Amino acid sequence: LDRVGLIRGMKCLDVGCGGGHVAILMARIVGPEGCVVGTDADAEILALAREDAEAARVSSIGFQQLDACACLWHEEFDVAHARFLLSHLNEPEKCLEAMVQACTPGGTIVIEDTDFAGSFCYPKCAAYKRYNELYQELIHRRGGDPNIGPKLPAMLRRARLDGVDVNVIQPAHIRGEGKLMAAITMSRISDSLTAEGLATQSEVQQILTELNHIAADSETVISLPRIFQVWGKRGKID
């Protein structure tokens, strides 16, 4: 956000904001002179986001329940941001186009998303490999793309954005809460995996047990997916 020039007084849109963590961060940066609107389709998670914003005493922020592809705004925001959203959508280009339309000419669109296949565990672990495969297959089954990250620069150029640039990060952990992300994610998708017939409850439980075991092993390194951060500016004249 610093790199793309987010500063005090700007007006920002956070699409698919989830629990509002990035939206709250943005609101702190833009201050009371600016504002942030966070949108998500999930009313329950938006309620949690509102509670967190109130607890953080951030006033320049609001949340709306809205489909990610809805084109509600036209040339209103200086920055439009989406994190870990496009990989879950059937038509990510429609969401991106709505974000472009929401930005003022010269405004910045920022997308962060995954290259899940780039995740790793060392020493290698069969349960981790299976978790990685199941996650990707589930997202594909639901119409998304867990490895959309490398495709984002071309998507932004096709959306007629100028000055498209990219940065790639990949957090990895040998201790601490970060090592639990694989187990947490596996737990959250477990019902969907069984509902889609991709894994049995017994297999899910075996994978979870092993993921928690390697998380507690101080010799094991566990990564998050590769994360592509891509941004560009809406042209002054469309």
CYANA upper distance limits for C-alpha pairs under 8 A (distance plus 0.5 A):
  1 LEU  CA      5 GLY  CA      6.94
  1 LEU  CA      6 LEU  CA      6.05
  2 ASP  CA      6 LEU  CA      6.14
  2 ASP  CA      7 ILE  CA      8.28
  4 VAL  CA    108 THR  CA      7.78
  4 VAL  CA    231 TRP  CA      8.14
  6 LEU  CA     10 MET  CA      7.54
  6 LEU  CA     26 MET  CA      8.43
  6 LEU  CA     29 ILE  CA      7.78
  6 LEU  CA     30 VAL  CA      7.79
  6 LEU  CA     79 VAL  CA      8.00
  7 ILE  CA     29 ILE  CA      6.61
  7 ILE  CA     30 VAL  CA      5.98
  8 ARG  CA     29 ILE  CA      6.27
  8 ARG  CA     30 VAL  CA      4.19
  8 ARG  CA     31 GLY  CA      6.09
  8 ARG  CA     33 GLU  CA      7.30
  8 ARG  CA     34 GLY  CA      6.89
  9 GLY  CA     30 VAL  CA      5.42
  9 GLY  CA     31 GLY  CA      6.86
  9 GLY  CA     32 PRO  CA      7.78
  9 GLY  CA     33 GLU  CA      5.02
  9 GLY  CA     34 GLY  CA      4.29
  9 GLY  CA     35 CYS  CA      7.85
 10 MET  CA     30 VAL  CA      6.05
 10 MET  CA     33 GLU  CA      8.06
 10 MET  CA     34 GLY  CA      5.26
 10 MET  CA     35 CYS  CA      7.17
 10 MET  CA     77 PHE  CA      8.26
 10 MET  CA     78 ASP  CA      6.54
 10 MET  CA     79 VAL  CA      8.20
 11 LYS  CA     30 VAL  CA      8.03
 11 LYS  CA     34 GLY  CA      5.81
 11 LYS  CA     35 CYS  CA      5.39
 11 LYS  CA     36 VAL  CA      6.39
 11 LYS  CA     76 GLU  CA      8.13
 11 LYS  CA     77 PHE  CA      5.58
 11 LYS  CA     78 ASP  CA      5.89
 11 LYS  CA     79 VAL  CA      7.25
 12 CYS  CA     26 MET  CA      8.10
 12 CYS  CA     35 CYS  CA      6.77
 12 CYS  CA     36 VAL  CA      5.14
 12 CYS  CA     37 VAL  CA      6.82
 12 CYS  CA     77 PHE  CA      5.83
 12 CYS  CA     78 ASP  CA      6.38
 12 CYS  CA     79 VAL  CA      5.33
 12 CYS  CA     80 ALA  CA      6.30
 12 CYS  CA     81 HIS  CA      8.26
 13 LEU  CA     36 VAL  CA      6.25
 13 LEU  CA     37 VAL  CA      5.43
 13 LEU  CA     38 GLY  CA      6.49
 13 LEU  CA     39 THR  CA      8.34
 13 LEU  CA     77 PHE  CA      6.99
 13 LEU  CA     79 VAL  CA      6.80
 13 LEU  CA     80 ALA  CA      5.11
 13 LEU  CA     81 HIS  CA      6.62
 14 ASP  CA     22 VAL  CA      8.20
 14 ASP  CA     23 ALA  CA      6.53
 14 ASP  CA     36 VAL  CA      7.79
 14 ASP  CA     37 VAL  CA      6.66
 14 ASP  CA     38 GLY  CA      5.15
 14 ASP  CA     39 THR  CA      6.83
 14 ASP  CA     80 ALA  CA      6.45
 14 ASP  CA     81 HIS  CA      5.31
 14 ASP  CA     82 ALA  CA      6.33
 15 VAL  CA     38 GLY  CA      6.50
 15 VAL  CA     39 THR  CA      5.58
 15 VAL  CA     40 ASP  CA      7.07
 15 VAL  CA     68 ALA  CA      6.74
 15 VAL  CA     80 ALA  CA      7.85
 15 VAL  CA     81 HIS  CA      6.60
 15 VAL  CA     82 ALA  CA      5.54
 15 VAL  CA     83 ARG  CA      8.32
 15 VAL  CA     85 LEU  CA      8.44
 16 GLY  CA     38 GLY  CA      7.73
 16 GLY  CA     39 THR  CA      5.94
 16 GLY  CA     40 ASP  CA      4.97
 16 GLY  CA     41 ALA  CA      7.79
 16 GLY  CA     68 ALA  CA      6.76
 16 GLY  CA     82 ALA  CA      6.80
 16 GLY  CA     83 ARG  CA      7.80
 16 GLY  CA     85 LEU  CA      6.61
 17 CYS  CA     21 HIS  CA      8.10
 17 CYS  CA     22 VAL  CA      7.70
 17 CYS  CA     23 ALA  CA      7.19
 17 CYS  CA     38 GLY  CA      5.93
 17 CYS  CA     39 THR  CA      6.16
 17 CYS  CA     40 ASP  CA      6.24
 17 CYS  CA     82 ALA  CA      7.75
 17 CYS  CA     83 ARG  CA      8.03
 18 GLY  CA     39 THR  CA      8.35
 18 GLY  CA     40 ASP  CA      6.62
 18 GLY  CA     42 ASP  CA      8.17
 18 GLY  CA     45 ILE  CA      6.50
 18 GLY  CA     46 LEU  CA      7.11
 18 GLY  CA     49 ALA  CA      7.78
 19 GLY  CA     45 ILE  CA      6.13
 19 GLY  CA     46 LEU  CA      6.78
 19 GLY  CA     48 LEU  CA      6.67
 19 GLY  CA     49 ALA  CA      5.06
 20 GLY  CA     24 ILE  CA      6.47
 20 GLY  CA     38 GLY  CA      7.44
 20 GLY  CA     46 LEU  CA      8.01
 20 GLY  CA     49 ALA  CA      5.38
 20 GLY  CA     50 ARG  CA      8.32
 20 GLY  CA     52 ASP  CA      8.25
 20 GLY  CA     53 ALA  CA      8.23
 21 HIS  CA     25 LEU  CA      6.85
 21 HIS  CA     49 ALA  CA      8.11
 22 VAL  CA     26 MET  CA      6.61
 23 ALA  CA     27 ALA  CA      6.62
 23 ALA  CA     36 VAL  CA      7.06
 23 ALA  CA     37 VAL  CA      7.99
 23 ALA  CA     38 GLY  CA      6.69
 23 ALA  CA     61 ILE  CA      8.10
 24 ILE  CA     28 ARG  CA      6.78
 24 ILE  CA     53 ALA  CA      6.87
 24 ILE  CA     58 VAL  CA      7.52
 24 ILE  CA     61 ILE  CA      7.80
 25 LEU  CA     29 ILE  CA      6.99
 26 MET  CA     30 VAL  CA      6.74
 26 MET  CA     36 VAL  CA      7.47
 27 ALA  CA     31 GLY  CA      6.33
 27 ALA  CA     32 PRO  CA      8.42
 27 ALA  CA     34 GLY  CA      8.00
 27 ALA  CA     35 CYS  CA      6.82
 27 ALA  CA     36 VAL  CA      6.23
 27 ALA  CA     58 VAL  CA      7.33
 27 ALA  CA     60 SER  CA      6.56
 27 ALA  CA     61 ILE  CA      6.72
 28 ARG  CA     58 VAL  CA      7.42
 30 VAL  CA     34 GLY  CA      5.48
 30 VAL  CA     35 CYS  CA      7.18
 31 GLY  CA     35 CYS  CA      7.85
 31 GLY  CA     60 SER  CA      7.33
 32 PRO  CA     59 SER  CA      7.51
 32 PRO  CA     60 SER  CA      5.90
 33 GLU  CA     60 SER  CA      8.36
 34 GLY  CA     60 SER  CA      7.14
 35 CYS  CA     60 SER  CA      5.24
 35 CYS  CA     61 ILE  CA      6.17
 36 VAL  CA     60 SER  CA      6.80
 36 VAL  CA     61 ILE  CA      5.19
 36 VAL  CA     62 GLY  CA      6.90
 37 VAL  CA     61 ILE  CA      6.32
 37 VAL  CA     62 GLY  CA      5.46
 37 VAL  CA     63 PHE  CA      6.15
 37 VAL  CA     64 GLN  CA      7.86
 38 GLY  CA     61 ILE  CA      8.04
 38 GLY  CA     62 GLY  CA      6.72
 38 GLY  CA     63 PHE  CA      5.15
 38 GLY  CA     64 GLN  CA      6.82
 39 THR  CA     63 PHE  CA      6.15
 39 THR  CA     64 GLN  CA      5.35
 39 THR  CA     65 GLN  CA      6.14
 39 THR  CA     66 LEU  CA      6.20
 39 THR  CA     67 ASP  CA      8.32
 39 THR  CA     68 ALA  CA      7.94
 40 ASP  CA     46 LEU  CA      7.35
 40 ASP  CA     63 PHE  CA      8.43
 40 ASP  CA     64 GLN  CA      7.21
 40 ASP  CA     65 GLN  CA      5.65
 40 ASP  CA     66 LEU  CA      5.93
 40 ASP  CA     67 ASP  CA      7.10
 40 ASP  CA     68 ALA  CA      7.34
 41 ALA  CA     65 GLN  CA      5.66
 41 ALA  CA     66 LEU  CA      5.53
 41 ALA  CA     67 ASP  CA      5.79
 41 ALA  CA     68 ALA  CA      7.72
 42 ASP  CA     46 LEU  CA      6.88
 42 ASP  CA     65 GLN  CA      7.20
 43 ALA  CA     47 ALA  CA      6.81
 43 ALA  CA     65 GLN  CA      6.59
 44 GLU  CA     48 LEU  CA      7.19
 45 ILE  CA     49 ALA  CA      6.76
 46 LEU  CA     50 ARG  CA      6.69
 46 LEU  CA     63 PHE  CA      7.25
 46 LEU  CA     64 GLN  CA      8.20
 46 LEU  CA     65 GLN  CA      7.84
 47 ALA  CA     51 GLU  CA      6.87
 48 LEU  CA     52 ASP  CA      6.72
 49 ALA  CA     53 ALA  CA      6.63
 49 ALA  CA     63 PHE  CA      8.41
 50 ARG  CA     54 GLU  CA      6.68
 50 ARG  CA     62 GLY  CA      8.30
 50 ARG  CA     63 PHE  CA      7.63
 51 GLU  CA     55 ALA  CA      6.65
 52 ASP  CA     56 ALA  CA      6.56
 53 ALA  CA     57 ARG  CA      6.65
 53 ALA  CA     58 VAL  CA      5.98
 53 ALA  CA     59 SER  CA      8.10
 53 ALA  CA     61 ILE  CA      8.14
 54 GLU  CA     58 VAL  CA      6.70
 54 GLU  CA     59 SER  CA      7.98
 66 LEU  CA     70 ALA  CA      7.47
 68 ALA  CA     95 CYS  CA      6.28
 69 CYS  CA     94 LYS  CA      6.12
 69 CYS  CA     95 CYS  CA      4.67
 69 CYS  CA     96 LEU  CA      8.26
 69 CYS  CA     98 ALA  CA      6.59
 70 ALA  CA     95 CYS  CA      7.86
 70 ALA  CA     98 ALA  CA      7.04
 71 CYS  CA     98 ALA  CA      5.36
 71 CYS  CA     99 MET  CA      8.19
 71 CYS  CA    101 GLN  CA      7.82
 71 CYS  CA    102 ALA  CA      7.86
 72 LEU  CA     98 ALA  CA      8.40
 72 LEU  CA    102 ALA  CA      8.06
 73 TRP  CA    101 GLN  CA      7.45
 73 TRP  CA    102 ALA  CA      5.28
 74 HIS  CA    101 GLN  CA      5.76
 74 HIS  CA    102 ALA  CA      5.01
 74 HIS  CA    103 CYS  CA      7.29
 74 HIS  CA    104 THR  CA      8.10
 75 GLU  CA    101 GLN  CA      6.54
 75 GLU  CA    102 ALA  CA      5.39
 75 GLU  CA    103 CYS  CA      5.08
 75 GLU  CA    104 THR  CA      4.44
 75 GLU  CA    105 PRO  CA      7.35
 76 GLU  CA    102 ALA  CA      6.18
 76 GLU  CA    103 CYS  CA      6.09
 76 GLU  CA    104 THR  CA      6.09
 77 PHE  CA    102 ALA  CA      6.51
 77 PHE  CA    103 CYS  CA      5.05
 77 PHE  CA    104 THR  CA      6.17
 77 PHE  CA    107 GLY  CA      7.46
 78 ASP  CA    103 CYS  CA      6.28
 78 ASP  CA    104 THR  CA      6.43
 78 ASP  CA    106 GLY  CA      8.30
 78 ASP  CA    107 GLY  CA      5.10
 78 ASP  CA    108 THR  CA      6.78
 79 VAL  CA    103 CYS  CA      6.99
 79 VAL  CA    107 GLY  CA      6.21
 79 VAL  CA    108 THR  CA      5.29
 79 VAL  CA    109 ILE  CA      6.31
 79 VAL  CA    110 VAL  CA      7.89
 80 ALA  CA     99 MET  CA      6.49
 80 ALA  CA    100 VAL  CA      8.19
 80 ALA  CA    102 ALA  CA      7.89
 80 ALA  CA    103 CYS  CA      7.05
 80 ALA  CA    107 GLY  CA      8.49
 80 ALA  CA    108 THR  CA      6.92
 80 ALA  CA    109 ILE  CA      5.36
 80 ALA  CA    110 VAL  CA      6.69
 81 HIS  CA     99 MET  CA      8.41
 81 HIS  CA    109 ILE  CA      6.43
 81 HIS  CA    110 VAL  CA      5.19
 81 HIS  CA    111 ILE  CA      6.35
 82 ALA  CA     86 LEU  CA      8.13
 82 ALA  CA    110 VAL  CA      7.01
 82 ALA  CA    111 ILE  CA      5.57
 82 ALA  CA    112 GLU  CA      6.84
 83 ARG  CA    111 ILE  CA      6.44
 83 ARG  CA    112 GLU  CA      5.10
 83 ARG  CA    113 ASP  CA      6.44
 84 PHE  CA     88 HIS  CA      8.21
 84 PHE  CA    112 GLU  CA      6.53
 84 PHE  CA    113 ASP  CA      5.15
 84 PHE  CA    114 THR  CA      7.27
 85 LEU  CA     89 LEU  CA      7.48
 85 LEU  CA    113 ASP  CA      7.53
 86 LEU  CA     92 PRO  CA      5.57
 86 LEU  CA     95 CYS  CA      8.01
 86 LEU  CA    113 ASP  CA      7.54
 86 LEU  CA    144 GLY  CA      8.26
 86 LEU  CA    145 ASP  CA      8.47
 86 LEU  CA    148 ILE  CA      8.19
 87 SER  CA     92 PRO  CA      7.89
 87 SER  CA    113 ASP  CA      7.18
 87 SER  CA    114 THR  CA      7.65
 87 SER  CA    139 ILE  CA      8.44
 87 SER  CA    144 GLY  CA      5.82
 87 SER  CA    145 ASP  CA      5.25
 87 SER  CA    146 PRO  CA      5.74
 87 SER  CA    147 ASN  CA      7.68
 87 SER  CA    148 ILE  CA      6.30
 88 HIS  CA    139 ILE  CA      7.11
 88 HIS  CA    142 ARG  CA      8.25
 88 HIS  CA    143 GLY  CA      7.71
 88 HIS  CA    144 GLY  CA      4.92
 88 HIS  CA    145 ASP  CA      6.92
 88 HIS  CA    146 PRO  CA      7.79
 89 LEU  CA    143 GLY  CA      7.16
 89 LEU  CA    144 GLY  CA      5.58
 89 LEU  CA    145 ASP  CA      8.20
 90 ASN  CA    142 ARG  CA      8.36
 90 ASN  CA    143 GLY  CA      5.42
 90 ASN  CA    144 GLY  CA      5.89
 91 GLU  CA     95 CYS  CA      7.65
 92 PRO  CA     96 LEU  CA      6.80
 93 GLU  CA     97 GLU  CA      6.57
 93 GLU  CA    155 MET  CA      7.84
 94 LYS  CA     98 ALA  CA      6.76
 95 CYS  CA     99 MET  CA      6.81
 96 LEU  CA    100 VAL  CA      6.74
 96 LEU  CA    156 LEU  CA      8.39
 96 LEU  CA    159 ALA  CA      8.01
 97 GLU  CA    101 GLN  CA      6.70
 97 GLU  CA    159 ALA  CA      7.12
 98 ALA  CA    102 ALA  CA      6.67
 99 MET  CA    103 CYS  CA      7.00
 99 MET  CA    109 ILE  CA      7.53
100 VAL  CA    109 ILE  CA      7.29
100 VAL  CA    159 ALA  CA      8.23
100 VAL  CA    234 ARG  CA      7.00
103 CYS  CA    107 GLY  CA      5.80
103 CYS  CA    108 THR  CA      7.56
103 CYS  CA    109 ILE  CA      8.09
103 CYS  CA    234 ARG  CA      7.59
104 THR  CA    234 ARG  CA      7.79
105 PRO  CA    233 LYS  CA      8.38
105 PRO  CA    234 ARG  CA      5.86
105 PRO  CA    235 GLY  CA      6.13
105 PRO  CA    236 LYS  CA      5.05
105 PRO  CA    237 ILE  CA      7.43
106 GLY  CA    233 LYS  CA      6.05
106 GLY  CA    234 ARG  CA      5.54
106 GLY  CA    235 GLY  CA      6.13
106 GLY  CA    236 LYS  CA      5.92
107 GLY  CA    233 LYS  CA      5.96
107 GLY  CA    234 ARG  CA      6.03
108 THR  CA    231 TRP  CA      7.38
108 THR  CA    232 GLY  CA      6.19
108 THR  CA    233 LYS  CA      4.90
108 THR  CA    234 ARG  CA      6.82
109 ILE  CA    231 TRP  CA      6.00
109 ILE  CA    232 GLY  CA      6.10
109 ILE  CA    233 LYS  CA      6.64
109 ILE  CA    234 ARG  CA      7.94
110 VAL  CA    229 GLN  CA      7.77
110 VAL  CA    230 VAL  CA      6.40
110 VAL  CA    231 TRP  CA      4.91
110 VAL  CA    232 GLY  CA      7.41
111 ILE  CA    152 LEU  CA      8.33
111 ILE  CA    228 PHE  CA      8.43
111 ILE  CA    229 GLN  CA      6.39
111 ILE  CA    230 VAL  CA      5.77
111 ILE  CA    231 TRP  CA      6.68
112 GLU  CA    149 GLY  CA      8.12
112 GLU  CA    227 ILE  CA      7.11
112 GLU  CA    228 PHE  CA      6.02
112 GLU  CA    229 GLN  CA      4.97
112 GLU  CA    230 VAL  CA      6.82
113 ASP  CA    148 ILE  CA      7.36
113 ASP  CA    149 GLY  CA      5.76
113 ASP  CA    227 ILE  CA      6.03
113 ASP  CA    228 PHE  CA      5.94
113 ASP  CA    229 GLN  CA      7.34
114 THR  CA    146 PRO  CA      6.69
114 THR  CA    147 ASN  CA      6.20
114 THR  CA    148 ILE  CA      6.72
114 THR  CA    149 GLY  CA      5.37
114 THR  CA    225 PRO  CA      6.53
114 THR  CA    226 ARG  CA      6.27
114 THR  CA    227 ILE  CA      5.21
114 THR  CA    228 PHE  CA      6.62
115 ASP  CA    119 SER  CA      8.28
115 ASP  CA    146 PRO  CA      6.76
115 ASP  CA    147 ASN  CA      4.49
115 ASP  CA    148 ILE  CA      6.62
115 ASP  CA    149 GLY  CA      5.49
115 ASP  CA    150 PRO  CA      7.40
115 ASP  CA    225 PRO  CA      6.38
115 ASP  CA    226 ARG  CA      5.58
115 ASP  CA    227 ILE  CA      6.74
115 ASP  CA    228 PHE  CA      7.80
116 PHE  CA    132 ASN  CA      8.05
116 PHE  CA    136 GLN  CA      7.70
116 PHE  CA    146 PRO  CA      6.10
116 PHE  CA    147 ASN  CA      5.87
116 PHE  CA    225 PRO  CA      5.19
116 PHE  CA    226 ARG  CA      6.88
117 ALA  CA    132 ASN  CA      7.76
117 ALA  CA    136 GLN  CA      8.27
117 ALA  CA    146 PRO  CA      8.32
117 ALA  CA    147 ASN  CA      7.02
117 ALA  CA    225 PRO  CA      7.60
118 GLY  CA    225 PRO  CA      6.18
118 GLY  CA    226 ARG  CA      6.10
119 SER  CA    132 ASN  CA      8.02
119 SER  CA    223 SER  CA      6.25
119 SER  CA    224 LEU  CA      6.19
119 SER  CA    225 PRO  CA      4.89
119 SER  CA    226 ARG  CA      6.95
120 PHE  CA    124 LYS  CA      8.39
120 PHE  CA    222 ILE  CA      6.71
120 PHE  CA    223 SER  CA      5.98
120 PHE  CA    224 LEU  CA      8.06
120 PHE  CA    225 PRO  CA      8.29
121 CYS  CA    125 CYS  CA      7.19
121 CYS  CA    128 TYR  CA      7.42
121 CYS  CA    220 THR  CA      7.65
121 CYS  CA    221 VAL  CA      6.18
121 CYS  CA    222 ILE  CA      5.09
121 CYS  CA    223 SER  CA      6.83
122 TYR  CA    220 THR  CA      6.13
122 TYR  CA    221 VAL  CA      5.64
122 TYR  CA    222 ILE  CA      7.12
123 PRO  CA    220 THR  CA      6.59
123 PRO  CA    221 VAL  CA      7.75
124 LYS  CA    128 TYR  CA      8.30
124 LYS  CA    129 LYS  CA      8.38
125 CYS  CA    129 LYS  CA      6.81
126 ALA  CA    130 ARG  CA      6.64
127 ALA  CA    131 TYR  CA      6.61
127 ALA  CA    206 GLN  CA      8.47
127 ALA  CA    207 ILE  CA      5.67
127 ALA  CA    210 GLU  CA      6.79
127 ALA  CA    211 LEU  CA      7.25
128 TYR  CA    132 ASN  CA      6.67
128 TYR  CA    182 ALA  CA      8.35
128 TYR  CA    207 ILE  CA      7.93
128 TYR  CA    211 LEU  CA      7.03
129 LYS  CA    133 GLU  CA      6.78
130 ARG  CA    134 LEU  CA      6.56
130 ARG  CA    207 ILE  CA      8.25
131 TYR  CA    135 TYR  CA      6.59
131 TYR  CA    182 ALA  CA      8.34
131 TYR  CA    186 MET  CA      7.30
131 TYR  CA    207 ILE  CA      7.53
132 ASN  CA    136 GLN  CA      6.91
133 GLU  CA    137 GLU  CA      6.64
134 LEU  CA    138 LEU  CA      6.52
134 LEU  CA    193 LEU  CA      8.06
134 LEU  CA    198 LEU  CA      7.62
134 LEU  CA    199 ALA  CA      8.49
135 TYR  CA    139 ILE  CA      6.85
135 TYR  CA    186 MET  CA      8.27
135 TYR  CA    189 ILE  CA      8.25
136 GLN  CA    140 HIS  CA      6.70
136 GLN  CA    145 ASP  CA      8.25
136 GLN  CA    146 PRO  CA      6.24
137 GLU  CA    141 ARG  CA      6.47
138 LEU  CA    142 ARG  CA      6.74
138 LEU  CA    192 SER  CA      8.22
138 LEU  CA    193 LEU  CA      7.22
138 LEU  CA    196 GLU  CA      8.28
138 LEU  CA    198 LEU  CA      8.17
139 ILE  CA    143 GLY  CA      6.88
139 ILE  CA    144 GLY  CA      5.60
139 ILE  CA    145 ASP  CA      6.74
139 ILE  CA    146 PRO  CA      6.69
140 HIS  CA    144 GLY  CA      5.58
140 HIS  CA    145 ASP  CA      6.26
140 HIS  CA    146 PRO  CA      7.76
148 ILE  CA    152 LEU  CA      7.01
149 GLY  CA    226 ARG  CA      8.49
149 GLY  CA    227 ILE  CA      7.24
149 GLY  CA    228 PHE  CA      5.59
150 PRO  CA    228 PHE  CA      7.36
151 LYS  CA    155 MET  CA      6.87
152 LEU  CA    156 LEU  CA      6.66
152 LEU  CA    228 PHE  CA      8.38
152 LEU  CA    230 VAL  CA      7.17
153 PRO  CA    157 ARG  CA      6.81
153 PRO  CA    164 VAL  CA      7.02
153 PRO  CA    165 ASP  CA      7.56
153 PRO  CA    166 VAL  CA      7.50
153 PRO  CA    230 VAL  CA      6.83
153 PRO  CA    231 TRP  CA      8.38
154 ALA  CA    158 ARG  CA      6.65
155 MET  CA    159 ALA  CA      6.78
156 LEU  CA    160 ARG  CA      7.17
156 LEU  CA    161 LEU  CA      6.24
156 LEU  CA    164 VAL  CA      7.40
156 LEU  CA    231 TRP  CA      8.12
156 LEU  CA    232 GLY  CA      7.47
157 ARG  CA    161 LEU  CA      5.80
157 ARG  CA    162 ASP  CA      7.64
157 ARG  CA    164 VAL  CA      7.28
160 ARG  CA    234 ARG  CA      7.67
160 ARG  CA    235 GLY  CA      7.79
160 ARG  CA    238 ASP  CA      8.47
161 LEU  CA    232 GLY  CA      5.90
161 LEU  CA    233 LYS  CA      5.69
161 LEU  CA    234 ARG  CA      5.48
161 LEU  CA    235 GLY  CA      6.70
162 ASP  CA    232 GLY  CA      5.99
162 ASP  CA    233 LYS  CA      5.51
162 ASP  CA    234 ARG  CA      6.75
162 ASP  CA    235 GLY  CA      6.58
163 GLY  CA    231 TRP  CA      8.50
163 GLY  CA    232 GLY  CA      5.83
163 GLY  CA    233 LYS  CA      6.89
164 VAL  CA    230 VAL  CA      7.58
164 VAL  CA    231 TRP  CA      6.04
164 VAL  CA    232 GLY  CA      4.72
164 VAL  CA    233 LYS  CA      7.75
165 ASP  CA    230 VAL  CA      6.22
165 ASP  CA    231 TRP  CA      6.09
165 ASP  CA    232 GLY  CA      6.98
166 VAL  CA    228 PHE  CA      7.40
166 VAL  CA    229 GLN  CA      6.11
166 VAL  CA    230 VAL  CA      4.93
166 VAL  CA    231 TRP  CA      7.13
167 ASN  CA    228 PHE  CA      6.50
167 ASN  CA    229 GLN  CA      5.57
167 ASN  CA    230 VAL  CA      6.97
168 VAL  CA    226 ARG  CA      7.34
168 VAL  CA    227 ILE  CA      6.13
168 VAL  CA    228 PHE  CA      5.18
168 VAL  CA    229 GLN  CA      6.52
169 ILE  CA    226 ARG  CA      6.52
169 ILE  CA    227 ILE  CA      5.82
169 ILE  CA    228 PHE  CA      7.23
169 ILE  CA    229 GLN  CA      8.41
170 GLN  CA    223 SER  CA      7.50
170 GLN  CA    224 LEU  CA      6.76
170 GLN  CA    225 PRO  CA      6.86
170 GLN  CA    226 ARG  CA      5.21
170 GLN  CA    227 ILE  CA      6.50
171 PRO  CA    223 SER  CA      6.36
171 PRO  CA    224 LEU  CA      6.17
171 PRO  CA    225 PRO  CA      8.33
171 PRO  CA    226 ARG  CA      8.31
172 ALA  CA    178 GLY  CA      8.08
172 ALA  CA    179 LYS  CA      8.43
172 ALA  CA    221 VAL  CA      7.20
172 ALA  CA    222 ILE  CA      6.10
172 ALA  CA    223 SER  CA      4.41
172 ALA  CA    224 LEU  CA      6.60
173 HIS  CA    178 GLY  CA      6.40
173 HIS  CA    179 LYS  CA      6.17
173 HIS  CA    221 VAL  CA      6.10
173 HIS  CA    222 ILE  CA      5.92
173 HIS  CA    223 SER  CA      6.61
174 ILE  CA    179 LYS  CA      7.33
174 ILE  CA    218 SER  CA      6.56
174 ILE  CA    219 GLU  CA      7.49
174 ILE  CA    220 THR  CA      6.53
174 ILE  CA    221 VAL  CA      5.20
174 ILE  CA    222 ILE  CA      7.08
175 ARG  CA    179 LYS  CA      6.77
175 ARG  CA    215 ALA  CA      8.10
175 ARG  CA    216 ALA  CA      8.30
175 ARG  CA    218 SER  CA      6.81
176 GLY  CA    180 LEU  CA      8.31
177 GLU  CA    181 MET  CA      7.83
179 LYS  CA    215 ALA  CA      5.70
179 LYS  CA    221 VAL  CA      8.39
179 LYS  CA    222 ILE  CA      6.36
179 LYS  CA    223 SER  CA      8.05
180 LEU  CA    184 ILE  CA      6.58
180 LEU  CA    211 LEU  CA      8.39
180 LEU  CA    212 ASN  CA      7.48
180 LEU  CA    215 ALA  CA      6.47
181 MET  CA    185 THR  CA      6.45
181 MET  CA    224 LEU  CA      8.02
182 ALA  CA    186 MET  CA      6.55
182 ALA  CA    211 LEU  CA      7.40
182 ALA  CA    224 LEU  CA      8.30
183 ALA  CA    187 SER  CA      6.60
183 ALA  CA    208 LEU  CA      6.29
183 ALA  CA    211 LEU  CA      5.99
183 ALA  CA    212 ASN  CA      6.66
184 ILE  CA    188 ARG  CA      6.78
185 THR  CA    189 ILE  CA      6.82
186 MET  CA    190 SER  CA      6.43
186 MET  CA    204 VAL  CA      8.33
186 MET  CA    208 LEU  CA      7.31
187 SER  CA    208 LEU  CA      7.60
189 ILE  CA    193 LEU  CA      6.64
190 SER  CA    194 THR  CA      6.91
190 SER  CA    201 GLN  CA      8.25
190 SER  CA    204 VAL  CA      6.97
191 ASP  CA    195 ALA  CA      6.54
192 SER  CA    196 GLU  CA      6.55
193 LEU  CA    197 GLY  CA      6.72
193 LEU  CA    198 LEU  CA      5.71
193 LEU  CA    199 ALA  CA      6.19
193 LEU  CA    200 THR  CA      8.34
194 THR  CA    198 LEU  CA      6.47
194 THR  CA    199 ALA  CA      5.82
194 THR  CA    200 THR  CA      6.13
194 THR  CA    201 GLN  CA      6.98
199 ALA  CA    203 GLU  CA      6.65
199 ALA  CA    204 VAL  CA      7.00
200 THR  CA    204 VAL  CA      6.74
201 GLN  CA    205 GLN  CA      6.66
202 SER  CA    206 GLN  CA      6.74
203 GLU  CA    207 ILE  CA      6.68
204 VAL  CA    208 LEU  CA      6.66
205 GLN  CA    209 THR  CA      6.61
206 GLN  CA    210 GLU  CA      6.83
207 ILE  CA    211 LEU  CA      6.55
208 LEU  CA    212 ASN  CA      6.67
209 THR  CA    213 HIS  CA      6.70
210 GLU  CA    214 ILE  CA      6.75
211 LEU  CA    215 ALA  CA      6.63
212 ASN  CA    216 ALA  CA      6.91
213 HIS  CA    217 ASP  CA      7.06
214 ILE  CA    220 THR  CA      6.82
215 ALA  CA    220 THR  CA      7.74
215 ALA  CA    222 ILE  CA      8.16
